[in-house]
Amino acid sequence: MDTRRALLDALAADDGPVSGPSLAESLGVSRAAVWKAVEGLREDGFAVESTAGGYVPPADPGYSGPGIAFGLDAPYSVEYHDRIASTNERARDLAGQGATDIAVIADEQTGSRGRLDREWVAPSGGVWLSVLTRPDVPTARAPLFTLAAAVATTDAAREAGVGAHIKWPNDVLVGGGDGESAGRGGRKLAGILTEMEGEADRVDWLVVGPGVNANIDPDTLPEGATSLSAECGTPVDRRRFAATLLERFAELTGSPEGLDRILPAWRERSSTIGRRVRVDTANGSVEGTAVDIAGPGALVVETREGRQRVHAGDCEHLRDAE
């Protein structure tokens, strides 16, 4: 993999074709190693062209398993599907087989669902992915991984040029100032579905599934939803977006130090904290001002009766004048 990465960089740095001997000399490898690296790149979808003058830089491999995995700075293998019922469902199947550290990614999902079994539209052009891990944490800390996925998705969107923010508990939105998308908090860009299995004191496996409206016409999405391409005015690089999301998620969840950074990172990106909210829970509605988030993911709401921690529910942003 190192030789292939170096070869791609060498080709990209040159204005014209580069001969095999020149590549071998600059990379400090044999000509046979150069040929092997070229063949490996071609197998992975990088169309390195051979000309009379030497090798020509390949076109972008596009949104594919090898393309996403190549150069990925995260400890996940990538399983890519053009079309699949559900990446979360596939990740659960892999968990049952004993697998771990796999990112299941699809161009289109035909049987996807959101939180509380709600319908989730997942057409071709989105970034639909599910990360299967087996973190060494007690079950009570599992919600941190959903928060980490929201942070990672937000950061990837911002890198792509979209000013995303997080609405508690698991929505990534765009916009949402006073007078816009009242209650919703903004235009929905992404949602996250987390599933897990384990005992009280430890997680057996965890599947975190961000679903992102990437290069999708918002007219085909539910009311109030948007996409990266609609916000940018041009299609985004889904390969880079997925890689950024995975790398940021791994950075936050791959160590105890990273886990300690999740709540502060979430707070910095949240549009819920500081807003008046109404949260519908199984035990009734909680209304007040969201003042903080407490581990492992509870929303702290200042109500007339005092502060309450809400662990699950549907959150509505209220206008200050209400």
C-alpha positions in Angstrom: 0.0 0.0 0.0 2.9 2.4 0.8 4.4 1.9 -2.7 1.1 2.5 -4.4 0.4 5.6 -2.4 3.9 7.0 -3.2 3.5 6.1 -6.9 0.2 7.9 -7.1 1.8 11.0 -5.4 4.7 10.8 -7.8 2.4 10.7 -10.9 0.3 13.5 -9.6 3.3 15.7 -9.0 4.5 15.4 -12.6 2.9 17.3 -15.6 3.3 14.5 -18.1 3.9 10.7 -18.4 6.6 9.3 -16.1 8.7 6.3 -17.1 8.9 3.1 -15.1 12.7 3.6 -14.6 12.2 7.1 -13.4 9.5 6.1 -10.9 11.7 3.2 -9.6 14.6 5.6 -9.1 12.5 8.3 -7.4 10.7 5.8 -5.1 13.8 3.8 -4.3 12.2 0.5 -5.5 12.8 -1.9 -8.4 11.0 -1.6 -11.7 9.2 -4.9 -10.9 7.9 -3.2 -7.8 6.6 -0.3 -9.8 4.8 -2.7 -12.2 3.3 -4.6 -9.3 2.1 -1.3 -7.7 0.5 -0.2 -11.0 -1.3 -3.5 -11.4 -2.5 -3.3 -7.8 -3.8 0.2 -8.4 -5.7 -0.9 -11.5 -7.3 -3.8 -9.6 -8.5 -1.3 -7.0 -10.1 0.9 -9.6 -7.3 3.4 -10.3 -7.0 3.4 -14.1 -3.3 4.1 -14.4 -2.7 4.5 -18.2 0.5 3.3 -19.9 1.7 5.4 -22.8 4.8 5.5 -25.0 6.3 8.1 -22.6 5.4 6.3 -19.4 2.6 6.1 -16.9 -0.1 8.8 -16.7 -1.9 9.7 -13.4 -5.2 7.9 -13.1 -8.6 9.4 -12.9 -10.4 9.6 -9.6 -11.6 6.0 -8.8 -14.9 7.5 -7.7 -17.2 6.4 -4.8 -16.1 2.8 -4.4 -14.7 0.5 -1.7 -11.1 0.7 -2.9 -11.4 4.4 -3.5 -12.6 5.0 0.1 -10.2 2.6 1.7 -7.2 3.8 -0.2 -5.2 6.1 2.1 -7.9 5.9 4.8 -6.4 6.9 8.2 -8.8 4.9 10.2 -8.7 1.2 11.5 -11.7 0.0 9.4 -11.9 -2.2 6.4 -14.5 -1.1 3.8 -17.3 -3.2 2.4 -19.0 -1.3 -0.4 -22.3 -2.0 -2.1 -23.9 -0.2 -5.0 -27.3 -1.2 -3.6 -28.3 -2.8 -0.4 -31.4 -3.1 1.8 -29.6 -1.6 4.9 -26.0 -1.0 5.9 -27.0 -1.3 9.5 -28.6 -4.7 8.8 -25.5 -5.9 7.0 -23.3 -4.7 9.9 -25.4 -6.6 12.3 -25.0 -9.7 10.2 -21.3 -9.3 10.2 -21.3 -8.8 14.0 -23.1 -12.1 14.3 -20.2 -13.7 12.4 -17.7 -12.3 14.9 -16.4 -9.5 12.6 -15.4 -6.0 13.9 -13.9 -2.8 12.7 -15.8 -2.8 9.4 -17.4 0.2 7.6 -20.3 -1.0 5.5 -21.0 1.7 2.8 -23.6 1.9 0.1 -24.6 4.2 -2.7 -28.3 3.3 -2.3 -30.4 1.7 0.4 -33.7 0.1 -0.4 -34.9 -0.8 3.1 -33.4 1.8 5.4 -35.1 3.2 8.5 -34.5 5.9 11.0 -34.8 6.2 14.7 -38.0 4.7 16.2 -38.5 2.7 12.9 -39.3 5.8 11.0 -39.0 5.8 7.2 -35.6 7.0 5.9 -35.3 7.8 2.2 -31.9 6.7 1.0 -31.6 7.0 -2.8 -28.5 6.8 -4.9 -26.1 9.7 -4.3 -26.1 9.6 -0.5 -23.5 8.6 2.0 -25.1 5.6 3.7 -22.6 3.9 6.1 -22.5 1.8 9.2 -19.5 1.3 11.4 -19.2 -2.0 13.3 -17.0 -1.9 16.3 -16.5 -3.8 19.6 -15.5 -1.0 22.0 -14.2 -2.0 25.5 -16.7 0.2 27.3 -19.7 -0.5 29.6 -23.1 -0.4 28.0 -24.0 2.8 29.8 -21.4 4.7 27.7 -22.7 3.5 24.3 -24.6 6.8 23.6 -21.2 8.5 23.4 -20.6 6.8 20.1 -23.8 8.3 18.6 -22.6 11.8 19.7 -19.2 11.0 18.2 -20.8 10.1 14.9 -22.7 13.4 14.9 -19.5 15.3 15.5 -17.7 13.4 12.8 -20.6 14.0 10.3 -20.7 17.7 11.1 -16.9 18.0 10.7 -17.0 16.2 7.3 -19.9 18.5 6.2 -18.0 21.6 7.3 -14.9 20.4 5.4 -17.1 20.1 2.3 -18.2 23.7 2.8 -21.5 23.2 4.5 -22.1 25.0 7.8 -23.7 22.1 9.6 -24.6 21.8 13.3 -26.1 19.2 15.7 -29.6 19.1 17.0 -30.1 16.8 20.0 -30.1 13.8 20.0 -28.8 12.7 16.6 -29.7 15.1 13.8 -27.2 17.0 11.7 -28.8 20.2 10.3 -28.1 23.2 8.2 -29.6 26.7 8.8 -32.4 27.0 11.4 -32.2 30.6 12.5 -35.3 32.3 14.0 -38.1 32.2 11.5 -36.6 29.3 9.5 -37.8 25.7 9.9 -39.4 26.5 13.3 -39.4 23.5 15.6 -37.3 21.5 13.3 -34.2 23.5 14.0 -33.0 23.7 10.4 -32.9 21.7 7.2 -32.1 18.0 7.9 -28.8 16.9 6.4 -28.2 13.6 8.2 -29.4 11.3 10.9 -27.7 8.6 12.9 -29.1 5.2 14.0 -27.1 3.3 16.6 -27.7 -0.4 17.5 -25.8 -2.5 20.0 -25.7 -5.8 21.9 -24.1 -6.5 25.2 -24.3 -7.2 28.9 -24.9 -4.6 31.6 -21.1 -4.2 32.2 -19.8 -4.3 28.6 -20.7 -3.8 25.0 -20.4 -6.9 22.8 -20.8 -5.1 19.5 -21.9 -1.6 18.4 -23.2 -0.4 15.0 -23.3 3.3 14.4 -25.0 4.3 11.2 -24.9 7.9 9.9 -27.0 8.5 6.8 -26.1 11.6 4.9 -28.0 13.3 2.1 -25.0 14.0 -0.1 -25.4 14.5 -3.9 -29.2 14.3 -3.9 -31.9 16.6 -5.3 -33.7 17.9 -2.2 -37.0 17.8 -4.2 -36.8 14.0 -3.9 -36.3 14.1 -0.1 -38.9 14.6 2.6 -40.1 18.1 3.4 -37.5 20.0 5.5 -34.5 17.9 4.3 -31.6 19.2 2.3 -28.4 17.8 0.8 -24.7 18.7 0.7 -24.9 19.4 -3.1 -27.9 21.6 -2.7 -26.2 23.7 0.0 -22.9 23.8 -1.9 -24.4 24.4 -5.3 -22.3 21.6 -6.8 -21.7 17.9 -6.1 -19.3 17.1 -3.3 -16.6 14.5 -3.3 -18.4 11.6 -1.5 -15.2 9.6 -1.3 -13.4 12.3 0.7 -16.5 13.0 2.8 -16.8 9.3 3.9 -13.1 9.1 4.6 -13.2 12.3 6.7 -16.2 11.0 8.6 -14.6 7.7 9.4 -11.3 9.2 10.4 -12.9 11.7 12.7 -15.1 9.0 14.3 -12.0 6.8 14.8 -10.1 9.7 16.4 -12.9 10.3 18.9 -13.7 6.7 19.8 -10.4 4.9 19.5 -9.0 5.7 22.9 -10.0 6.7 26.4 -8.6 10.2 25.7 -10.7 10.5 22.5 -13.9 9.4 24.4 -13.2 12.2 26.9 -13.2 14.7 24.0 -16.6 13.7 22.7 -18.9 15.8 25.0 -16.8 19.0 24.6 -16.7 18.6 20.8 -20.5 18.0 20.7 -21.2 21.1 22.8 -19.1 23.2 20.4 -21.2 22.0 17.4 -24.6 22.0 19.0 -27.4 24.3 18.0 -29.7 22.9 20.8 -27.7 24.2 23.8 -28.9 27.7 24.7 -32.3 27.2 22.9 -35.7 26.9 24.4 -36.9 23.4 23.7 -39.8 21.0 24.1 -38.8 17.4 24.4 -41.5 14.7 24.1 -40.5 11.7 26.2 -42.2 8.5 27.1 -43.3 10.1 30.4 -44.6 13.4 28.9 -43.1 16.6 27.7 -40.2 18.6 29.2 -40.1 22.3 28.3 -37.4 24.8 29.1 -34.0 26.0 28.1 -31.4 23.4 27.0 -28.3 24.4 29.1 -25.9 21.4 28.6 -25.4 17.8 27.7 -24.3 15.4 30.4 -22.7 12.0 29.9 -23.3 9.7 28.2 -25.7 11.9 26.2 -28.5 13.3 28.3 -29.9 16.7 27.5 -29.9 19.0 30.5 -33.0 21.3 30.5 -33.7 24.2 32.8 -37.4 24.1 33.5 -39.7 26.0 35.9 -39.3 23.1 38.3 -35.5 23.0 38.1 -33.0 21.2 36.0 -34.0 17.9 34.4 -31.9 15.3 32.5 -33.6 13.9 29.4 -32.1 10.7 28.1 -34.3 10.1 25.1 -37.1 11.9 23.3 -38.0 14.1 20.3 -36.6 17.5 20.6 -38.3 20.6 19.2 -36.6 24.0 19.1 -39.0 26.7 20.3 -38.8 30.4 19.4 -37.8 32.6 22.3 -41.1 34.5 21.9 -43.2 31.4 22.5 
